[in-house]
């Protein structure tokens, strides 16, 4: 036997075995890759079906909901006390949507025709889903009847909503009320409004009414110059950059003239020598113009991003972003104007309320929401929306400091009308001069703040678009709402 020949045979066998192992390893790698890919796809489908399918189906561009309407009678919407504020009724074989309180909940509850609005739009998927029992579904199928849809239960306080709606009647205005400890929204009113029961008949008139824009929810979708309410943001930034902020001092002479510009406090009031707390309480424009020049603009931009500017507001109906556009390269004049709320900054009552909620809750913003649970036609709970923390907007010590200043606005400043109530109020007033379409000066009035009594807290933001329509300013309306709520 030739040893070399045998050795060559053995080497050939070894090479074949080695190649086989390599091939097997490649096959194994490919198999593992496809198994991982399949597992990832299964996980994604599970996540999609559990968390995202509802939002996709609920999208206004998705026509699938139209097919749901053929087999499911739209569920009801309830206020916090269990009173129906929207429900469906069969009239001569036709399903009719009923809004028993008419225009009271117009923009927040909305309507479900002509594109849908408010909660009717946001929770369309849930209202057209039925968790009725299987036997009833089979019986309805044989009878040719629709299955009853699930219902949504809201945090809306029916009586508070009705009171505010009546209070703001005749105004171009809005108000929003939130429990800062839970994030539950208690009321949202926007004027002018409309009766959703008649939406099909008044649609052309509503969409052509550009002056009043009744379909716009001014509380969540408005875009307003903040006026002196913006001093809240300027004050917080100054506190963060200057730990010795209590040593601030400014002598206000009522008017400040610079390089081609003139600034003044309201009615050119000369506040005289004032501390930072005085300047905030008396809403001194010139002191805050001075403060605006002392801020690090890059840091100011970052802070305001954290305070929900230029971000989607995570709430369960349509809302607009608050806009902060100041840049480091802007002129000193623009920095001063922005610091006291007259620059290019835009906000709305929802945005201001959410920031105030954090101050009222030790710096923590709870997730703002209207809906607390979904129930089946038999009343069993299908889904709950628990109160939960959204994010921290400031530290607890910053919130305490802000509340001291917000309280001074009530005890010695522009919200003094609330100083001697049984509840403890905090807040900031604001007035901004804007231009109407006719180039007339229009005074916009704001109040944002909170009050507490016996462990209860309520945040309120009111805006009045044209104060010439009433002798009351936003702080007066807020005062009335606090009185109603706590008394």
PLY file of the C-alpha trace (Angstrom):
ply
format ascii 1.0
element vertex 487
property float x
property float y
property float z
element edge 486
property int vertex1
property int vertex2
end_header
0.00 0.00 0.00
1.27 3.40 -1.09
1.32 5.71 1.97
1.31 8.89 -0.14
-1.76 7.78 -2.04
-3.58 6.99 1.18
-2.55 10.36 2.61
-3.94 12.14 -0.48
-7.23 10.25 -0.15
-7.51 11.22 3.51
-6.78 14.86 2.67
-9.49 14.85 -0.03
-12.00 13.45 2.43
-11.00 16.06 4.99
-11.44 18.84 2.42
-14.89 17.55 1.48
-15.88 17.42 5.14
-14.47 20.93 5.67
-16.37 22.29 2.66
-19.52 20.61 3.92
-19.08 22.21 7.29
-18.62 25.63 5.68
-21.73 25.14 3.57
-23.70 23.95 6.60
-22.53 26.97 8.59
-23.60 29.30 5.77
-26.99 27.61 5.61
-27.29 27.90 9.39
-26.44 31.62 9.31
-29.00 32.25 6.56
-31.61 30.23 8.46
-30.95 32.15 11.69
-31.17 35.47 9.80
-34.56 34.61 8.33
-35.81 33.27 11.68
-34.82 36.53 13.38
-36.46 38.48 10.55
-39.67 36.46 10.92
-39.62 36.92 14.70
-39.13 40.67 14.30
-42.06 40.80 11.87
-44.26 38.89 14.32
-43.26 41.24 17.17
-43.97 44.29 14.98
-47.39 42.94 14.00
-48.22 42.29 17.66
-47.14 45.82 18.63
-49.04 47.31 15.69
-52.24 45.42 16.47
-51.98 46.23 20.17
-50.92 49.88 20.12
-51.11 51.43 16.63
-53.89 49.83 14.62
-56.54 52.01 16.23
-54.77 55.24 15.28
-54.33 54.04 11.69
-57.96 53.04 11.39
-58.98 56.29 13.08
-57.07 58.40 10.55
-59.44 60.65 8.61
-57.91 59.45 5.33
-58.75 55.82 6.15
-62.12 54.88 4.66
-62.38 51.67 6.67
-64.43 53.43 9.37
-67.17 53.93 6.79
-67.62 50.17 6.64
-67.88 50.06 10.44
-70.81 52.48 10.33
-72.82 49.93 8.34
-72.75 47.34 11.13
-72.19 49.34 14.35
-74.31 52.04 15.94
-71.97 54.76 17.17
-71.31 54.64 20.92
-72.10 57.41 23.40
-69.90 60.07 24.98
-70.36 60.83 28.68
-69.33 63.69 30.96
-67.53 62.94 34.23
-70.81 62.44 36.13
-72.07 59.86 33.64
-74.43 62.19 31.75
-74.57 61.50 27.99
-73.33 64.50 26.00
-73.49 62.71 22.64
-75.40 59.57 21.64
-77.05 57.89 18.66
-80.73 57.25 18.13
-82.61 55.24 15.51
-85.32 57.34 13.90
-87.39 55.54 11.28
-84.50 53.27 10.41
-81.98 56.09 10.20
-79.22 56.54 12.78
-79.20 60.12 14.07
-76.47 61.64 16.26
-77.86 63.64 19.18
-76.04 66.36 21.15
-78.40 67.09 24.07
-76.46 70.17 25.23
-76.31 71.82 21.83
-73.45 74.29 21.51
-72.20 73.82 25.11
-69.64 71.15 24.09
-69.46 72.21 20.44
-65.73 72.18 19.65
-64.49 69.78 22.33
-67.01 66.96 21.68
-67.36 68.02 18.06
-69.45 66.22 15.46
-69.11 63.07 13.34
-70.17 64.26 9.92
-68.54 66.60 7.39
-65.11 65.30 8.34
-65.61 65.06 12.13
-64.20 67.26 14.90
-63.14 67.06 18.56
-63.51 63.86 20.54
-65.84 62.48 17.87
-62.87 62.56 15.51
-60.13 61.50 17.94
-62.06 58.52 19.31
-63.91 57.54 16.15
-62.31 54.07 16.16
-63.45 53.31 19.71
-66.98 54.61 19.14
-67.28 52.35 16.09
-65.94 49.27 17.89
-68.36 46.93 19.62
-67.53 44.69 22.57
-71.07 43.41 22.87
-71.27 39.68 23.57
-71.10 37.16 20.75
-74.66 35.87 21.20
-76.08 39.38 20.85
-73.97 39.97 17.74
-75.37 36.77 16.18
-78.92 37.79 17.11
-78.42 41.26 15.61
-77.03 39.68 12.45
-80.22 37.62 12.01
-82.43 40.64 12.75
-80.48 42.85 10.38
-79.68 45.30 13.19
-76.47 47.11 14.01
-74.41 46.19 17.04
-74.20 48.91 19.71
-70.78 50.59 19.83
-68.53 51.15 22.83
-68.76 54.41 24.74
-66.14 56.88 25.93
-66.22 58.49 29.39
-64.60 61.89 29.73
-63.23 64.07 32.52
-65.42 66.98 31.37
-67.32 68.56 34.25
-70.78 69.16 32.78
-71.81 71.90 35.20
-68.47 73.73 34.95
-68.59 73.55 31.15
-72.12 74.94 31.12
-71.21 77.75 33.51
-68.17 78.87 31.50
-70.08 78.64 28.22
-72.76 80.95 29.61
-70.14 83.28 31.14
-68.27 83.75 27.84
-71.36 84.08 25.68
-71.07 86.94 23.22
-67.27 87.04 23.35
-64.50 85.98 21.04
-62.85 83.99 23.77
-61.88 80.65 25.22
-61.17 78.99 28.54
-59.63 75.70 29.60
-59.59 74.12 33.09
-57.27 71.27 34.12
-56.66 69.35 37.34
-52.85 69.60 37.57
-52.53 66.60 39.89
-54.14 64.20 37.38
-53.94 65.92 33.98
-57.69 65.50 33.55
-59.21 68.37 31.54
-62.37 69.56 33.27
-63.69 72.09 30.77
-62.86 73.52 27.35
-64.98 76.34 25.97
-64.49 78.31 22.76
-66.65 81.19 21.53
-68.22 81.79 19.04
-69.59 78.28 18.71
-72.31 76.36 16.86
-74.96 73.71 17.42
-73.60 70.33 16.22
-77.17 69.02 15.93
-77.61 71.32 12.93
-74.18 70.89 11.40
-75.46 69.47 8.10
-77.81 72.40 7.61
-75.49 75.25 8.64
-72.24 73.87 7.20
-71.89 76.34 4.33
-72.53 79.29 6.63
-70.02 78.06 9.22
-67.12 77.42 6.86
-67.62 80.82 5.20
-67.63 82.71 8.53
-63.96 83.69 8.53
-64.45 86.53 11.01
-65.74 84.29 13.82
-64.28 80.90 12.80
-66.68 78.90 15.00
-65.14 75.54 14.06
-61.79 76.56 15.58
-61.27 75.49 19.16
-59.57 78.66 20.34
-58.41 77.01 23.57
-56.31 74.36 21.80
-55.93 75.59 18.22
-55.52 79.33 18.72
-52.27 81.20 18.01
-51.94 84.34 20.10
-49.35 86.88 21.13
-48.89 85.98 24.83
-48.48 89.50 26.19
-47.27 89.63 29.77
-48.04 85.95 30.40
-44.75 85.33 28.60
-42.96 87.00 31.52
-43.40 83.62 33.23
-40.89 82.11 30.79
-38.53 85.09 30.96
-38.62 85.03 34.76
-37.86 81.32 34.97
-34.91 81.67 32.59
-33.54 84.63 34.53
-33.82 82.60 37.76
-31.91 79.74 36.17
-29.10 81.95 34.89
-28.87 84.24 37.95
-29.05 82.42 41.31
-28.97 85.83 43.02
-32.19 86.87 41.24
-33.76 88.21 44.44
-31.13 90.99 44.33
-32.38 92.31 40.99
-33.33 96.00 40.99
-34.69 98.29 38.29
-35.90 101.88 38.25
-38.89 102.13 35.92
-39.58 105.60 34.52
-42.56 104.46 32.42
-40.93 105.08 29.03
-37.68 103.84 27.52
-36.27 105.36 24.35
-33.47 103.75 22.41
-31.93 103.68 18.97
-35.00 104.49 16.90
-37.57 102.91 19.23
-39.78 103.77 22.20
-41.03 101.27 24.77
-43.40 101.86 27.64
-45.32 100.21 30.41
-49.12 100.20 30.19
-50.37 103.80 30.14
-46.70 104.81 30.51
-46.93 104.01 34.22
-43.69 104.80 36.06
-43.28 101.99 38.61
-40.16 103.55 40.15
-37.64 101.39 41.98
-38.65 97.73 41.98
-37.34 94.29 42.84
-37.81 91.33 40.51
-40.91 90.28 42.43
-42.33 93.81 42.15
-41.63 93.91 38.42
-43.43 90.59 37.94
-46.39 91.47 40.16
-46.87 94.89 38.55
-46.10 93.48 35.08
-43.42 96.05 34.31
-42.52 95.87 30.62
-39.37 97.93 30.96
-37.88 95.80 33.73
-38.43 92.68 31.65
-36.99 94.39 28.58
-33.90 95.00 30.69
-33.90 91.36 31.80
-34.20 90.21 28.17
-30.80 91.74 27.40
-29.23 89.85 30.31
-30.23 86.37 29.07
-28.17 83.79 27.23
-30.39 83.44 24.14
-29.17 79.94 23.25
-30.00 78.78 26.74
-33.33 80.62 26.58
-34.21 78.76 23.36
-33.33 75.40 24.94
-35.34 76.16 28.08
-38.41 77.16 26.10
-38.20 73.99 24.06
-38.39 72.11 27.35
-41.38 74.29 28.24
-43.30 72.90 25.25
-42.59 75.61 22.66
-42.22 74.38 19.05
-43.50 70.94 20.05
-46.69 68.98 19.50
-48.87 69.20 22.58
-49.72 65.65 23.58
-53.46 65.95 24.08
-56.28 63.84 22.67
-57.90 66.46 20.40
-56.45 68.66 17.67
-54.07 71.39 18.90
-51.55 73.88 17.55
-47.92 74.30 18.53
-46.76 77.28 20.54
-44.04 79.09 18.59
-40.85 80.63 19.97
-38.64 81.97 17.17
-36.17 84.36 18.86
-32.59 83.92 17.64
-29.24 84.99 19.03
-28.71 87.16 15.94
-31.93 89.15 16.48
-31.70 92.81 17.40
-31.68 94.03 21.00
-35.06 95.60 20.31
-36.53 92.20 19.35
-34.96 90.55 22.40
-36.48 93.20 24.69
-39.90 92.97 23.04
-39.87 89.19 23.21
-38.90 89.22 26.89
-42.12 91.00 27.89
-44.36 89.13 25.43
-44.73 91.39 22.38
-42.30 89.79 19.93
-43.02 87.07 17.37
-43.86 84.47 20.02
-47.23 82.69 19.71
-49.05 80.58 22.27
-52.54 79.33 23.15
-54.50 78.62 26.35
-53.68 74.89 26.28
-49.94 75.54 26.12
-49.98 78.11 28.93
-52.18 75.81 31.04
-49.82 72.85 30.70
-46.85 74.91 31.87
-48.92 76.22 34.79
-49.94 72.63 35.62
-46.26 71.81 36.16
-45.80 74.79 38.52
-48.88 73.65 40.45
-47.58 70.06 40.68
-44.00 70.47 41.93
-42.59 70.80 38.41
-44.20 67.65 36.98
-46.63 67.79 34.05
-49.21 65.03 34.11
-50.40 63.75 30.74
-53.30 66.01 29.69
-56.35 64.00 28.67
-60.10 64.14 28.22
-60.99 60.44 28.18
-60.77 58.31 31.31
-62.17 54.97 30.10
-63.93 53.03 27.33
-66.90 50.83 28.21
-68.77 48.12 26.33
-72.53 48.35 25.66
-73.10 46.29 28.82
-71.07 48.76 30.90
-67.95 46.68 31.46
-64.63 48.50 31.21
-62.80 47.78 27.96
-59.90 50.18 28.39
-58.77 52.70 31.01
-56.64 55.79 30.49
-54.77 56.15 33.74
-53.40 59.40 35.08
-49.68 59.31 34.47
-46.65 61.58 34.44
-45.89 63.16 31.07
-42.58 64.88 31.86
-40.83 67.18 34.29
-40.76 70.80 33.12
-38.83 72.25 36.04
-37.43 71.25 39.42
-39.60 71.34 42.52
-37.50 74.21 43.93
-38.03 76.19 40.69
-41.76 75.52 40.94
-41.77 76.76 44.54
-39.95 79.94 43.52
-42.30 80.54 40.60
-45.33 80.03 42.82
-44.04 82.67 45.24
-43.90 85.13 42.36
-47.24 84.01 40.91
-48.80 84.48 44.33
-47.45 88.05 44.53
-49.37 88.89 41.33
-52.54 88.12 43.32
-51.60 89.64 46.68
-50.16 92.91 45.37
-50.32 92.97 41.60
-52.52 92.80 38.54
-54.71 89.91 39.82
-55.50 91.57 43.15
-59.22 90.89 42.67
-58.56 87.32 43.93
-56.51 88.30 46.96
-59.11 87.83 49.70
-60.93 84.67 48.59
-61.14 81.51 50.71
-59.03 79.70 48.14
-55.37 80.53 47.47
-54.82 81.80 43.94
-51.68 82.20 41.84
-51.36 83.56 38.33
-50.23 85.97 35.67
-52.21 88.45 33.63
-51.32 89.54 30.13
-52.44 92.11 27.59
-51.18 92.22 24.02
-51.90 94.74 21.33
-52.59 93.09 18.00
-53.82 94.22 14.60
-57.19 93.22 13.21
-57.78 92.51 9.52
-58.90 96.13 9.29
-55.57 97.28 10.79
-57.25 98.42 13.99
-55.51 97.95 17.33
-57.13 95.14 19.29
-56.34 94.43 22.93
-55.99 90.71 23.67
-56.40 89.77 27.32
-54.96 86.65 29.00
-54.95 85.12 32.45
-53.27 81.87 33.38
-53.00 80.56 36.92
-54.22 78.08 39.47
-56.00 78.02 42.78
-56.13 75.53 45.64
-58.47 74.83 48.52
-58.79 71.83 50.84
-56.42 69.74 48.72
-58.18 70.55 45.44
-56.33 72.36 42.66
-57.54 73.80 39.38
-55.53 75.43 36.59
-57.36 77.97 34.45
-56.40 79.86 31.32
-58.77 82.42 29.83
-58.21 84.54 26.74
-60.43 87.34 25.47
-59.64 88.27 21.88
-61.17 91.73 21.86
-61.62 93.50 25.20
-63.73 96.22 23.55
-66.61 93.72 23.60
-66.73 93.67 27.41
-65.75 95.67 30.49
-64.24 92.50 31.95
-60.68 91.34 31.31
-59.50 87.71 31.31
-58.56 87.86 35.01
-62.14 88.91 35.88
-63.56 85.94 33.99
-61.04 83.60 35.64
-62.00 85.01 39.03
-65.65 84.17 38.37
-64.73 80.62 37.29
-62.60 80.01 40.40
-65.45 81.28 42.58
-67.91 78.93 40.92
-65.61 75.93 41.17
-64.50 76.33 44.78
-67.74 77.71 46.22
0 1
1 2
2 3
3 4
4 5
5 6
6 7
7 8
8 9
9 10
10 11
11 12
12 13
13 14
14 15
15 16
16 17
17 18
18 19
19 20
20 21
21 22
22 23
23 24
24 25
25 26
26 27
27 28
28 29
29 30
30 31
31 32
32 33
33 34
34 35
35 36
36 37
37 38
38 39
39 40
40 41
41 42
42 43
43 44
44 45
45 46
46 47
47 48
48 49
49 50
50 51
51 52
52 53
53 54
54 55
55 56
56 57
57 58
58 59
59 60
60 61
61 62
62 63
63 64
64 65
65 66
66 67
67 68
68 69
69 70
70 71
71 72
72 73
73 74
74 75
75 76
76 77
77 78
78 79
79 80
80 81
81 82
82 83
83 84
84 85
85 86
86 87
87 88
88 89
89 90
90 91
91 92
92 93
93 94
94 95
95 96
96 97
97 98
98 99
99 100
100 101
101 102
102 103
103 104
104 105
105 106
106 107
107 108
108 109
109 110
110 111
111 112
112 113
113 114
114 115
115 116
116 117
117 118
118 119
119 120
120 121
121 122
122 123
123 124
124 125
125 126
126 127
127 128
128 129
129 130
130 131
131 132
132 133
133 134
134 135
135 136
136 137
137 138
138 139
139 140
140 141
141 142
142 143
143 144
144 145
145 146
146 147
147 148
148 149
149 150
150 151
151 152
152 153
153 154
154 155
155 156
156 157
157 158
158 159
159 160
160 161
161 162
162 163
163 164
164 165
165 166
166 167
167 168
168 169
169 170
170 171
171 172
172 173
173 174
174 175
175 176
176 177
177 178
178 179
179 180
180 181
181 182
182 183
183 184
184 185
185 186
186 187
187 188
188 189
189 190
190 191
191 192
192 193
193 194
194 195
195 196
196 197
197 198
198 199
199 200
200 201
201 202
202 203
203 204
204 205
205 206
206 207
207 208
208 209
209 210
210 211
211 212
212 213
213 214
214 215
215 216
216 217
217 218
218 219
219 220
220 221
221 222
222 223
223 224
224 225
225 226
226 227
227 228
228 229
229 230
230 231
231 232
232 233
233 234
234 235
235 236
236 237
237 238
238 239
239 240
240 241
241 242
242 243
243 244
244 245
245 246
246 247
247 248
248 249
249 250
250 251
251 252
252 253
253 254
254 255
255 256
256 257
257 258
258 259
259 260
260 261
261 262
262 263
263 264
264 265
265 266
266 267
267 268
268 269
269 270
270 271
271 272
272 273
273 274
274 275
275 276
276 277
277 278
278 279
279 280
280 281
281 282
282 283
283 284
284 285
285 286
286 287
287 288
288 289
289 290
290 291
291 292
292 293
293 294
294 295
295 296
296 297
297 298
298 299
299 300
300 301
301 302
302 303
303 304
304 305
305 306
306 307
307 308
308 309
309 310
310 311
311 312
312 313
313 314
314 315
315 316
316 317
317 318
318 319
319 320
320 321
321 322
322 323
323 324
324 325
325 326
326 327
327 328
328 329
329 330
330 331
331 332
332 333
333 334
334 335
335 336
336 337
337 338
338 339
339 340
340 341
341 342
342 343
343 344
344 345
345 346
346 347
347 348
348 349
349 350
350 351
351 352
352 353
353 354
354 355
355 356
356 357
357 358
358 359
359 360
360 361
361 362
362 363
363 364
364 365
365 366
366 367
367 368
368 369
369 370
370 371
371 372
372 373
373 374
374 375
375 376
376 377
377 378
378 379
379 380
380 381
381 382
382 383
383 384
384 385
385 386
386 387
387 388
388 389
389 390
390 391
391 392
392 393
393 394
394 395
395 396
396 397
397 398
398 399
399 400
400 401
401 402
402 403
403 404
404 405
405 406
406 407
407 408
408 409
409 410
410 411
411 412
412 413
413 414
414 415
415 416
416 417
417 418
418 419
419 420
420 421
421 422
422 423
423 424
424 425
425 426
426 427
427 428
428 429
429 430
430 431
431 432
432 433
433 434
434 435
435 436
436 437
437 438
438 439
439 440
440 441
441 442
442 443
443 444
444 445
445 446
446 447
447 448
448 449
449 450
450 451
451 452
452 453
453 454
454 455
455 456
456 457
457 458
458 459
459 460
460 461
461 462
462 463
463 464
464 465
465 466
466 467
467 468
468 469
469 470
470 471
471 472
472 473
473 474
474 475
475 476
476 477
477 478
478 479
479 480
480 481
481 482
482 483
483 484
484 485
485 486
